[in-house]
Amino acid sequence: MLKKINIWRILAFALLFWIGYQFMAAFLTTGTRADIATSKTDIRISSEKLVWSFLADENKAQAVFVEKTVEVEGTVKKINTKNDRYTLFLQGSEENTYVMCDMLPNQMKTLRELQRGQTVRLKGICKGFLMDAIFLNCIVLED
């Protein structure tokens, strides 16, 4: 004999699951973002040396930089403002290599004041290297 499945129980379970998922996502991302300004810097490096490290020996660079809080200094190559996301590109060791920095939303005012060719120092979490070094949750540091 098959029991009838109550549709309301399924909907209630799905709703509770969705609410829990939203809570966890908000908790995890907010905690990481709030901590970057006060978190201890693990490594300080120039954008050129950072990219060169990945190009020279990606496995070694992954072990040194990935998931670390890194301060990186470099020359602003471009600023991208698509889809309400601000991404700052710092020049890497070669012409078409960059450190791609996904900026926190509270950095928008500071980014509007930056100019291409300007030297800037950022702090963020290194996530790895595809064709560029990728950083998340970045902030501009004042000298």
Secondary structure, 3 states (H helix, E strand, C coil): CCCCCCHHHHHHHHHHHHHHHHHHHHHHHHHHHHHCCCCCCCEEEEHHHHHHHHHHCHHHHHHHHCCCEEEEEEEEEEEECHHHCCEEEEECCCCCCEEEEEECHHHHHHHHHCCCCCEEEEEEEEEEECCCEEEEEEEECCC
